[in-house]
Amino acid sequence: MIALHCTQFLSSKDELAQAIDRALRRLAQKSEPLVNVRSRVFPYLDEIAINFDRAQFNSRPPAPPVVVGETKLACEAAIVTLSARNASVRGVPLDLHMEARDVVFHQGRDGNSEVVLIAHKVRDGQIVVSAAQPDLENAIVEIGGREARPHGIVIEQVRLTMRACGARSIAADIGIRARKFLLRAKIDISVQLDIDGDFVAKISKLKCKSHGAIGSLACSALEPYLRQLEGRTLSLKSLPLGEIQLRDIRIAVADIIELTIDFGTAQS
């Protein structure tokens, strides 16, 4: 759902592109235009193309708008694409590509009587999210180092090893070398994420091993958080997707970690 912040639905492809562009700029920092809409006969659209390449997502996204009352047809798009190559999400580099075909959009109203654009039907769609393991290592060094610095701890090195344990299962080993004054420590953290046939994600096999006195203290400090996370589940079907349903999820691991999500609405 996208809040368009206008009281009447748009009357041309250019107005629609500008309204979506303004709404999406609340999510990311980028100077170039974000949205291009192609249409020969409005409101029947040939394509909505969203370009988040090299965009930076540094803050939490706003809560999705709450639609009040019934919705009605707004427009249709033969294809909707979203590209986010070399993007950064709160310091984590990744690539994302989405493609959805035969999309029917509805319009609704929020509590301020402003237009909300809703993806009501999608014949089929796919999202591919990927990240390079070295880029993830560098992100852990930068983000972890920023958190550790006030405590006088310097993270010197991170080694990340990820492996697929199945089509919907991934395991990770994170080796961290850190220093506080003249004392050095090595900490190894392992974790596994599994997604079952009902699209429930579960965290398991969380362990922290250490070498040296400082490492033992670090693992002891982490232990309560690891216990809270162990066995935690999230039903991906509970995400606010409206009429859109998850159809399949696949995980592939090589030098690039890739998550592929197939989605669409039920065929009538």
GUGU-271217 format. One line per field, with one value per atom (N, C-alpha, C): atom name; x, y, z; residue in one letter. Coordinates in steps of 0.1 Angstrom, whole numbers, always signed. Example, Ala and Ser with C-alpha at 12.3 -4.5 7.8 and 13.67 -1.06 7.14 Angstrom:
2
a: c(N; CA; C; N; CA; C)
xx: c(+132; +123; +132; +128; +137; +129)
yy: c(-57; -45; -33; -22; -11; +0)
zz: c(+78; +78; +78; +71; +71; +79)
r: c(A; A; A; S; S; S)
END
This chain:
268
a: c(N; CA; C; N; CA; C; N; CA; C; N; CA; C; N; CA; C; N; CA; C; N; CA; C; N; CA; C; N; CA; C; N; CA; C; N; CA; C; N; CA; C; N; CA; C; N; CA; C; N; CA; C; N; CA; C; N; CA; C; N; CA; C; N; CA; C; N; CA; C; N; CA; C; N; CA; C; N; CA; C; N; CA; C; N; CA; C; N; CA; C; N; CA; C; N; CA; C; N; CA; C; N; CA; C; N; CA; C; N; CA; C; N; CA; C; N; CA; C; N; CA; C; N; CA; C; N; CA; C; N; CA; C; N; CA; C; N; CA; C; N; CA; C; N; CA; C; N; CA; C; N; CA; C; N; CA; C; N; CA; C; N; CA; C; N; CA; C; N; CA; C; N; CA; C; N; CA; C; N; CA; C; N; CA; C; N; CA; C; N; CA; C; N; CA; C; N; CA; C; N; CA; C; N; CA; C; N; CA; C; N; CA; C; N; CA; C; N; CA; C; N; CA; C; N; CA; C; N; CA; C; N; CA; C; N; CA; C; N; CA; C; N; CA; C; N; CA; C; N; CA; C; N; CA; C; N; CA; C; N; CA; C; N; CA; C; N; CA; C; N; CA; C; N; CA; C; N; CA; C; N; CA; C; N; CA; C; N; CA; C; N; CA; C; N; CA; C; N; CA; C; N; CA; C; N; CA; C; N; CA; C; N; CA; C; N; CA; C; N; CA; C; N; CA; C; N; CA; C; N; CA; C; N; CA; C; N; CA; C; N; CA; C; N; CA; C; N; CA; C; N; CA; C; N; CA; C; N; CA; C; N; CA; C; N; CA; C; N; CA; C; N; CA; C; N; CA; C; N; CA; C; N; CA; C; N; CA; C; N; CA; C; N; CA; C; N; CA; C; N; CA; C; N; CA; C; N; CA; C; N; CA; C; N; CA; C; N; CA; C; N; CA; C; N; CA; C; N; CA; C; N; CA; C; N; CA; C; N; CA; C; N; CA; C; N; CA; C; N; CA; C; N; CA; C; N; CA; C; N; CA; C; N; CA; C; N; CA; C; N; CA; C; N; CA; C; N; CA; C; N; CA; C; N; CA; C; N; CA; C; N; CA; C; N; CA; C; N; CA; C; N; CA; C; N; CA; C; N; CA; C; N; CA; C; N; CA; C; N; CA; C; N; CA; C; N; CA; C; N; CA; C; N; CA; C; N; CA; C; N; CA; C; N; CA; C; N; CA; C; N; CA; C; N; CA; C; N; CA; C; N; CA; C; N; CA; C; N; CA; C; N; CA; C; N; CA; C; N; CA; C; N; CA; C; N; CA; C; N; CA; C; N; CA; C; N; CA; C; N; CA; C; N; CA; C; N; CA; C; N; CA; C; N; CA; C; N; CA; C; N; CA; C; N; CA; C; N; CA; C; N; CA; C; N; CA; C; N; CA; C; N; CA; C; N; CA; C; N; CA; C; N; CA; C; N; CA; C; N; CA; C; N; CA; C; N; CA; C; N; CA; C; N; CA; C; N; CA; C; N; CA; C; N; CA; C; N; CA; C; N; CA; C; N; CA; C; N; CA; C; N; CA; C; N; CA; C; N; CA; C; N; CA; C; N; CA; C; N; CA; C; N; CA; C; N; CA; C; N; CA; C; N; CA; C; N; CA; C; N; CA; C; N; CA; C; N; CA; C; N; CA; C; N; CA; C; N; CA; C; N; CA; C; N; CA; C; N; CA; C; N; CA; C; N; CA; C; N; CA; C; N; CA; C; N; CA; C; N; CA; C; N; CA; C; N; CA; C; N; CA; C; N; CA; C; N; CA; C; N; CA; C; N; CA; C; N; CA; C; N; CA; C; N; CA; C; N; CA; C; N; CA; C; N; CA; C; N; CA; C; N; CA; C; N; CA; C; N; CA; C; N; CA; C; N; CA; C; N; CA; C; N; CA; C; N; CA; C; N; CA; C; N; CA; C; N; CA; C; N; CA; C; N; CA; C; N; CA; C; N; CA; C; N; CA; C; N; CA; C; N; CA; C; N; CA; C; N; CA; C; N; CA; C; N; CA; C; N; CA; C; N; CA; C; N; CA; C; N; CA; C; N; CA; C; N; CA; C)
xx: c(+8; +0; +9; +5; +12; +3; +5; -3; +2; -8; -4; -6; -11; -13; -20; -31; -39; -54; -63; -77; -85; -79; -86; -75; -80; -71; -66; -54; -47; -54; -52; -59; -50; -37; -27; -16; -8; +3; +14; +16; +26; +22; +10; +5; +7; +4; +5; +20; +29; +43; +48; +44; +49; +44; +31; +26; +33; +35; +42; +57; +63; +77; +77; +68; +68; +66; +58; +55; +67; +74; +86; +98; +99; +110; +110; +99; +99; +107; +109; +116; +131; +136; +150; +155; +169; +176; +181; +177; +182; +178; +188; +185; +178; +180; +174; +159; +152; +137; +136; +126; +124; +114; +105; +93; +91; +89; +85; +73; +63; +50; +48; +46; +43; +29; +22; +8; +3; -4; -9; -24; -31; -45; -46; -45; -47; -62; -65; -56; -51; -50; -44; -29; -21; -7; +1; +11; +20; +30; +35; +45; +46; +49; +53; +67; +77; +91; +96; +101; +106; +121; +129; +143; +149; +153; +160; +175; +180; +195; +203; +212; +222; +214; +202; +195; +199; +197; +201; +188; +186; +174; +180; +180; +186; +177; +164; +155; +144; +137; +126; +115; +109; +98; +86; +78; +66; +56; +47; +37; +28; +23; +15; +2; -4; -17; -28; -38; -49; -61; -66; -77; -90; -98; -111; -122; -131; -142; -138; -146; -144; -134; -128; -119; -126; -120; -126; -114; -117; -106; -100; -87; -79; -73; -64; -58; -52; -47; -42; -28; -19; -5; -1; +3; +8; +20; +29; +40; +45; +49; +55; +69; +79; +92; +98; +107; +114; +129; +138; +152; +159; +167; +175; +189; +196; +210; +219; +229; +238; +231; +220; +213; +219; +216; +221; +209; +207; +196; +202; +201; +207; +221; +229; +243; +246; +236; +238; +236; +247; +245; +238; +229; +222; +217; +213; +206; +192; +182; +169; +162; +155; +148; +134; +124; +110; +103; +95; +87; +74; +63; +50; +42; +34; +27; +12; +5; -10; -14; -11; -14; -26; -36; -48; -47; -47; -46; -60; -63; -75; -70; -80; -78; -87; -82; -90; -87; -93; -91; -86; -76; -72; -80; -76; -84; -85; -76; -76; -83; -90; -97; -87; -75; -65; -63; -59; -59; -48; -51; -41; -42; -30; -30; -27; -35; -34; -32; -22; -21; -31; -42; -53; -52; -47; -45; -31; -24; -12; -12; -11; -12; +0; +12; +24; +35; +43; +54; +66; +77; +89; +98; +104; +113; +126; +137; +150; +159; +163; +172; +185; +196; +209; +220; +230; +241; +253; +265; +278; +283; +288; +293; +304; +314; +323; +317; +306; +299; +292; +287; +280; +291; +303; +313; +317; +319; +322; +312; +299; +288; +288; +291; +292; +303; +314; +325; +321; +315; +311; +300; +290; +278; +282; +289; +293; +303; +313; +323; +317; +307; +300; +294; +288; +282; +292; +303; +313; +322; +324; +334; +332; +319; +317; +322; +323; +328; +343; +350; +364; +368; +359; +362; +364; +374; +377; +375; +366; +364; +375; +384; +395; +392; +384; +381; +368; +361; +349; +350; +347; +347; +333; +326; +312; +312; +307; +305; +291; +285; +271; +269; +260; +258; +243; +239; +225; +224; +213; +210; +198; +193; +181; +176; +165; +160; +155; +151; +146; +153; +166; +173; +187; +192; +205; +212; +225; +232; +244; +247; +258; +267; +280; +290; +297; +297; +303; +315; +327; +339; +344; +345; +348; +361; +370; +382; +382; +383; +381; +392; +394; +405; +399; +403; +401; +414; +419; +432; +442; +450; +460; +454; +442; +436; +428; +431; +424; +415; +404; +395; +390; +386; +380; +367; +356; +342; +337; +331; +324; +309; +301; +286; +281; +272; +266; +251; +243; +229; +223; +211; +205; +190; +186; +173; +166; +154; +146; +133; +128; +114; +107; +96; +89; +78; +71; +61; +50; +47; +37; +43; +55; +62; +63; +67; +70; +85; +92; +106; +110; +120; +124; +139; +143; +158; +161; +173; +177; +192; +197; +211; +220; +215; +223; +234; +246; +257; +267; +274; +285; +297; +308; +320; +331; +340; +350; +363; +373; +387; +393; +397; +403; +392; +398; +389; +379; +383; +374; +363; +367; +357; +347; +351; +342; +332; +337; +328; +318; +322; +313; +302; +306; +296; +286; +291; +283; +273; +277; +268; +258; +262; +253; +243; +246; +238; +223; +219; +205; +198; +204; +198; +197; +207; +207; +195; +194; +183; +169; +168; +155; +152; +163; +161; +159; +165; +165; +151; +147; +134; +123; +127; +117; +112; +100; +94; +86; +85; +77; +70; +57; +48; +49; +55; +56; +42; +32; +19; +12; +17; +11; +15; +24; +28; +16; +15; +4; +4; +1; +2; -12; -22; -36; -40; -44; -49; -37; -25; -13; -8; -6; -1; +13; +20; +33; +31; +39; +38; +50; +62; +74; +85; +94; +106; +118; +129; +141; +153; +163; +175; +187; +196; +208; +220; +230; +243; +255; +262; +275; +283; +291; +297; +286; +275; +264; +253; +247; +235; +223; +214; +202; +189; +180; +166; +156; +149; +139; +125; +116; +102; +92; +84; +74; +60; +52; +40; +29; +17; +6; -7; -18; -31; -38; -47; -54; -62; -61; -67; -82; -91; -105; -110)
yy: c(-12; +0; +12; +22; +35; +46; +54; +66; +77; +82; +91; +106; +108; +122; +131; +127; +136; +131; +140; +137; +131; +132; +126; +118; +107; +99; +106; +103; +111; +109; +118; +118; +115; +113; +111; +102; +96; +88; +97; +109; +118; +121; +125; +128; +116; +104; +92; +89; +91; +89; +98; +111; +121; +118; +114; +111; +99; +88; +76; +80; +88; +93; +100; +109; +117; +108; +98; +89; +80; +75; +66; +74; +87; +94; +95; +91; +90; +78; +69; +56; +57; +65; +64; +77; +78; +90; +88; +95; +94; +107; +112; +125; +123; +112; +110; +106; +107; +103; +88; +85; +71; +63; +70; +63; +68; +58; +61; +52; +59; +52; +53; +42; +42; +38; +46; +43; +49; +41; +47; +51; +44; +48; +47; +59; +59; +56; +48; +43; +29; +25; +12; +14; +9; +12; +1; +4; -6; -10; +0; -4; +7; +3; +11; +6; +15; +11; +20; +13; +20; +17; +28; +27; +32; +22; +25; +22; +21; +18; +29; +23; +32; +40; +37; +44; +40; +49; +46; +46; +35; +33; +34; +45; +47; +47; +48; +49; +39; +36; +27; +32; +23; +27; +31; +41; +45; +33; +33; +23; +24; +12; +13; +20; +27; +34; +25; +29; +21; +26; +17; +20; +20; +30; +31; +29; +19; +17; +8; +8; +0; +6; -3; +2; +0; +7; +5; +5; +1; +0; +14; +14; +26; +26; +15; +14; +0; -4; -17; -15; -24; -23; -37; -37; -50; -55; -46; -51; -40; -44; -34; -40; -31; -35; -26; -32; -24; -29; -20; -23; -15; -23; -16; -22; -19; -24; -15; -21; -14; -5; -10; -2; -5; +3; +2; +3; -8; -8; -7; +5; +8; +3; +5; +2; -12; -20; -33; -33; -35; -35; -47; -44; -55; -51; -61; -58; -64; -58; -63; -60; -71; -69; -75; -68; -73; -71; -81; -80; -86; -79; -84; -81; -91; -90; -90; -83; -81; -77; -65; -60; -51; -54; -46; -38; -24; -16; -10; -10; -4; +9; +18; +30; +29; +33; +35; +48; +50; +63; +60; +68; +67; +75; +77; +84; +99; +104; +118; +120; +109; +109; +111; +107; +108; +94; +95; +83; +73; +61; +50; +41; +38; +29; +15; +5; -8; -18; -27; -38; -49; -49; -58; -72; -72; -85; -85; -97; -98; -113; -114; -127; -135; -130; -136; -126; -128; -119; -126; -120; -125; -114; -117; -108; -116; -110; -116; -106; -110; -102; -109; -102; -108; -99; -106; -98; -107; -100; -107; -109; -121; -124; -114; -110; -100; -86; -82; -70; -71; -83; -85; -84; -90; -90; -75; -67; -53; -46; -49; -42; -46; -59; -63; -55; -54; -47; -32; -26; -12; -10; -18; -16; -20; -32; -37; -29; -24; -15; -2; +3; +16; +13; +2; -1; -5; -11; -15; -4; +6; +17; +24; +27; +34; +26; +13; +4; +1; +9; +7; -5; -11; -24; -20; -26; -24; -38; -38; -51; -50; -60; -60; -68; -79; -87; -95; -97; -105; -115; -128; -138; -144; -143; -148; -160; -171; -183; -187; -188; -191; -204; -212; -224; -228; -233; -237; -251; -253; -266; -272; -266; -271; -259; -261; -250; -238; -241; -230; -230; -233; -234; -228; -220; -214; -214; -217; -217; -207; -200; -190; -192; -190; -189; -176; -169; -155; -156; -154; -153; -139; -134; -120; -120; -112; -109; -94; -93; -79; -77; -64; -60; -49; -50; -40; -37; -25; -21; -31; -39; -48; -62; -64; -78; -81; -93; -97; -109; -110; -121; -125; -138; -144; -150; -146; -151; -157; -169; -176; -177; -172; -173; -181; -190; -198; -198; -198; -198; -204; -209; -215; -209; -207; -202; -212; -216; -226; -220; -222; -218; -230; -233; -246; -244; -255; -255; -245; -241; -231; -217; -215; -202; -196; -205; -201; -201; -190; -189; -192; -200; -203; -202; -196; -194; -206; -212; -223; -225; -233; -237; -225; -216; -204; -208; -205; -209; -197; -196; -186; -193; -194; -200; -189; -190; -179; -185; -176; -179; -167; -170; -159; -154; -147; -142; -132; -123; -112; -119; -129; -136; -143; -149; -156; -146; -134; -123; -119; -118; -114; -124; -137; -148; -148; -146; -145; -134; -123; -111; -114; -121; -124; -135; -144; -156; -153; -143; -140; -136; -129; -125; -137; -146; -158; -167; -168; -177; -172; -158; -152; -155; -155; -157; -172; -181; -195; -200; -206; -211; -201; -189; -178; -180; -178; -181; -168; -167; -157; -163; -161; -166; -155; -158; -149; -146; -155; -153; -142; -139; -128; -114; -113; -100; -93; -80; -73; -72; -84; -84; -83; -81; -80; -93; -92; -104; -111; -106; -113; -124; -135; -147; -151; -156; -162; -176; -179; -191; -200; -194; -202; -193; -199; -192; -201; -196; -204; -196; -203; -197; -204; -196; -202; -195; -202; -197; -201; -191; -192; -180; -174; -161; -151; -152; -144; -151; -146; -152; -146; -155; -151; -156; -148; -152; -148; -158; -157; -159; -150; -151; -150; -161; -160; -157; -148; -144; -142; -140; -137; -138; -135; -137; -150; -155; -167; -165; -174; -173; -176; -167; -169; -178)
zz: c(+0; +0; +0; -8; -9; -6; +4; +6; -3; -12; -22; -18; -6; +0; -10; -15; -23; -21; -23; -20; -32; -44; -56; -63; -70; -77; -89; -94; -104; -118; -127; -140; -152; -149; -160; -155; -164; -160; -154; -158; -152; -138; -136; -122; -113; -118; -110; -107; -117; -114; -104; -105; -95; -81; -80; -67; -60; -68; -63; -59; -68; -65; -52; -49; -37; -25; -26; -15; -12; -23; -21; -15; -17; -12; +3; +9; +24; +29; +19; +23; +21; +11; +7; +3; +4; -1; -15; -25; -38; -46; -54; -60; -74; -81; -94; -92; -103; -103; -99; -92; -87; -96; -102; -108; -123; -132; -145; -149; -154; -158; -173; -179; -194; -196; -204; -207; -220; -228; -240; -238; -229; -226; -211; -204; -189; -186; -175; -165; -168; -180; -183; -186; -178; -178; -184; -193; -198; -188; -180; -170; -160; -147; -136; -133; -135; -132; -120; -110; -98; -97; -96; -96; -83; -75; -62; -63; -75; -76; -69; -60; -52; -42; -39; -29; -15; -5; +9; +17; +24; +33; +47; +53; +66; +78; +76; +87; +86; +97; +96; +87; +79; +70; +79; +74; +82; +82; +92; +93; +81; +76; +64; +67; +57; +60; +63; +71; +74; +65; +57; +47; +55; +53; +59; +49; +51; +41; +30; +19; +8; -2; -11; -21; -35; -45; -58; -68; -80; -91; -93; -94; -97; -111; -113; -125; -127; -138; -141; -148; -144; -150; -156; -168; -174; -166; -162; -154; -145; -133; -123; -120; -121; -118; -107; -99; -89; -90; -92; -92; -80; -72; -62; -62; -72; -73; -65; -58; -50; -40; -34; -24; -10; -1; +13; +22; +30; +40; +54; +60; +73; +74; +63; +63; +57; +54; +48; +33; +25; +11; +5; -4; -11; -24; -32; -45; -44; -50; -50; -64; -68; -81; -79; -83; -82; -96; -99; -112; -109; -112; -110; -123; -127; -140; -137; -146; -146; -132; -128; -115; -116; -107; -106; -93; -94; -83; -79; -66; -61; -54; -52; -44; -32; -21; -9; -2; +9; +16; +31; +35; +49; +58; +71; +80; +77; +69; +64; +51; +46; +33; +22; +23; +13; +6; -7; -15; -11; -10; -8; -20; -26; -37; -32; -36; -31; -42; -41; -51; -48; -55; -52; -58; -70; -76; -84; -84; -91; -97; -110; -116; -111; -113; -107; -105; -95; -93; -86; -86; -80; -75; -63; -57; -55; -59; -57; -49; -37; -28; -28; -30; -30; -23; -18; -11; -12; -13; -14; +0; +3; +17; +21; +13; +17; +21; +13; +17; +30; +33; +46; +58; +55; +65; +68; +58; +60; +67; +64; +71; +86; +89; +103; +111; +104; +110; +113; +103; +104; +115; +114; +123; +137; +138; +151; +157; +149; +155; +160; +154; +158; +172; +174; +187; +198; +194; +204; +208; +199; +202; +215; +219; +232; +244; +242; +253; +252; +244; +243; +235; +227; +220; +205; +199; +185; +178; +168; +160; +149; +149; +140; +127; +129; +117; +119; +108; +108; +97; +99; +89; +89; +78; +77; +67; +72; +63; +63; +52; +51; +42; +45; +37; +36; +25; +24; +30; +38; +44; +37; +27; +20; +12; +5; -4; +4; +17; +25; +39; +39; +51; +49; +59; +57; +71; +71; +84; +82; +93; +93; +104; +102; +112; +111; +122; +122; +132; +127; +135; +137; +149; +152; +160; +156; +163; +168; +181; +187; +197; +200; +210; +219; +232; +242; +249; +246; +250; +245; +253; +248; +248; +252; +252; +240; +234; +222; +225; +217; +219; +205; +205; +193; +197; +190; +193; +181; +182; +171; +174; +166; +167; +155; +158; +148; +149; +138; +138; +126; +127; +115; +114; +101; +98; +89; +93; +85; +82; +70; +66; +62; +69; +66; +55; +52; +41; +43; +55; +58; +59; +54; +54; +68; +78; +91; +92; +95; +97; +112; +114; +127; +129; +140; +143; +153; +150; +159; +159; +167; +168; +171; +179; +183; +193; +190; +199; +198; +210; +211; +217; +210; +215; +216; +226; +228; +230; +228; +231; +239; +252; +260; +270; +280; +290; +285; +277; +271; +263; +255; +247; +256; +267; +276; +282; +286; +291; +280; +268; +257; +255; +254; +253; +264; +276; +288; +287; +282; +280; +269; +259; +248; +251; +261; +263; +265; +274; +275; +262; +253; +241; +232; +232; +223; +228; +241; +246; +242; +242; +238; +223; +215; +200; +197; +205; +201; +200; +189; +187; +183; +182; +178; +164; +162; +149; +144; +131; +124; +113; +113; +102; +91; +79; +68; +62; +65; +60; +68; +80; +88; +84; +75; +70; +63; +63; +58; +42; +36; +21; +14; +22; +16; +9; -4; -11; -17; -16; -22; -13; -19; -12; -16; -6; -9; -16; -26; -33; -31; -30; -28; -24; -16; -11; -13; -19; -21; -17; -11; -7; -14; -20; -26; -21; -18; -12; -20; -25; -31; -26; -35; -31; -29; -36; -34; -27; -17; -10; -17; -21; -29; -23; -20; -16; -27; -31; -41; -36; -38; -33; -45; -46; -57; -50; -56; -50; -61; -56; -65; -58; -64; -58; -64; -56; -60; -73; -82; -95; -94; -99; -98; -109)
r: c(M; M; M; I; I; I; A; A; A; L; L; L; H; H; H; C; C; C; T; T; T; Q; Q; Q; F; F; F; L; L; L; S; S; S; S; S; S; K; K; K; D; D; D; E; E; E; L; L; L; A; A; A; Q; Q; Q; A; A; A; I; I; I; D; D; D; R; R; R; A; A; A; L; L; L; R; R; R; R; R; R; L; L; L; A; A; A; Q; Q; Q; K; K; K; S; S; S; E; E; E; P; P; P; L; L; L; V; V; V; N; N; N; V; V; V; R; R; R; S; S; S; R; R; R; V; V; V; F; F; F; P; P; P; Y; Y; Y; L; L; L; D; D; D; E; E; E; I; I; I; A; A; A; I; I; I; N; N; N; F; F; F; D; D; D; R; R; R; A; A; A; Q; Q; Q; F; F; F; N; N; N; S; S; S; R; R; R; P; P; P; P; P; P; A; A; A; P; P; P; P; P; P; V; V; V; V; V; V; V; V; V; G; G; G; E; E; E; T; T; T; K; K; K; L; L; L; A; A; A; C; C; C; E; E; E; A; A; A; A; A; A; I; I; I; V; V; V; T; T; T; L; L; L; S; S; S; A; A; A; R; R; R; N; N; N; A; A; A; S; S; S; V; V; V; R; R; R; G; G; G; V; V; V; P; P; P; L; L; L; D; D; D; L; L; L; H; H; H; M; M; M; E; E; E; A; A; A; R; R; R; D; D; D; V; V; V; V; V; V; F; F; F; H; H; H; Q; Q; Q; G; G; G; R; R; R; D; D; D; G; G; G; N; N; N; S; S; S; E; E; E; V; V; V; V; V; V; L; L; L; I; I; I; A; A; A; H; H; H; K; K; K; V; V; V; R; R; R; D; D; D; G; G; G; Q; Q; Q; I; I; I; V; V; V; V; V; V; S; S; S; A; A; A; A; A; A; Q; Q; Q; P; P; P; D; D; D; L; L; L; E; E; E; N; N; N; A; A; A; I; I; I; V; V; V; E; E; E; I; I; I; G; G; G; G; G; G; R; R; R; E; E; E; A; A; A; R; R; R; P; P; P; H; H; H; G; G; G; I; I; I; V; V; V; I; I; I; E; E; E; Q; Q; Q; V; V; V; R; R; R; L; L; L; T; T; T; M; M; M; R; R; R; A; A; A; C; C; C; G; G; G; A; A; A; R; R; R; S; S; S; I; I; I; A; A; A; A; A; A; D; D; D; I; I; I; G; G; G; I; I; I; R; R; R; A; A; A; R; R; R; K; K; K; F; F; F; L; L; L; L; L; L; R; R; R; A; A; A; K; K; K; I; I; I; D; D; D; I; I; I; S; S; S; V; V; V; Q; Q; Q; L; L; L; D; D; D; I; I; I; D; D; D; G; G; G; D; D; D; F; F; F; V; V; V; A; A; A; K; K; K; I; I; I; S; S; S; K; K; K; L; L; L; K; K; K; C; C; C; K; K; K; S; S; S; H; H; H; G; G; G; A; A; A; I; I; I; G; G; G; S; S; S; L; L; L; A; A; A; C; C; C; S; S; S; A; A; A; L; L; L; E; E; E; P; P; P; Y; Y; Y; L; L; L; R; R; R; Q; Q; Q; L; L; L; E; E; E; G; G; G; R; R; R; T; T; T; L; L; L; S; S; S; L; L; L; K; K; K; S; S; S; L; L; L; P; P; P; L; L; L; G; G; G; E; E; E; I; I; I; Q; Q; Q; L; L; L; R; R; R; D; D; D; I; I; I; R; R; R; I; I; I; A; A; A; V; V; V; A; A; A; D; D; D; I; I; I; I; I; I; E; E; E; L; L; L; T; T; T; I; I; I; D; D; D; F; F; F; G; G; G; T; T; T; A; A; A; Q; Q; Q; S; S; S)
END
